[in-house]
Amino acid sequence: MAHRHLLAIDSPPDDHAPDSQTLGPVLPLGWDGDAWQREDSNGNSYWLRAWNKSTSRYSVAQAETYETARESLLQDIETGGSGLGKITVK
């Protein structure tokens, strides 16, 4: 189940809903993530997010197609991620 807000990690746009078809891309070892989508008259949008609990790094990507967003997210992960967040696990 996707959670819109995660502590110190960018949240998906309010007009996006969890993508129940993909639930996120296959990610490198140590990374978790989720996928969000919007389909309307203005076109499609996919917003992907991933985080690594051991390094506190996170990545986000948005594109009109799922595949483009997935490729962008994986490239961002490979280069170290979009940011550093406080990721806590209960």
C-alpha positions, 0 to 999 in steps of 0.5 A: 500500500502506498503512503502519500507522505513519508517523513522528509521525502518528496510527496507525489502531487495531490492529483496523482493516485497510487498506481495499482498496476505496477506498484513501482519499478524493480529497484536495486537491492536496498531500495524500496519505492512506490508509483503514482499516476494521473490520467486525465484530459491533460495527458498521463503522468507517472510519478515514481519515488524510491528510498534506501533506508540504510543510506537515507537517500531517496529519488523521485522521477516524473514523466508522461510514460511509466517507462520514461519515469522508471528509466529516470528514477533508476538513473537517479538512483545510480548517481546517488539519488535526489536527496537525503532524508531522515528515513526511520523504520519502526 
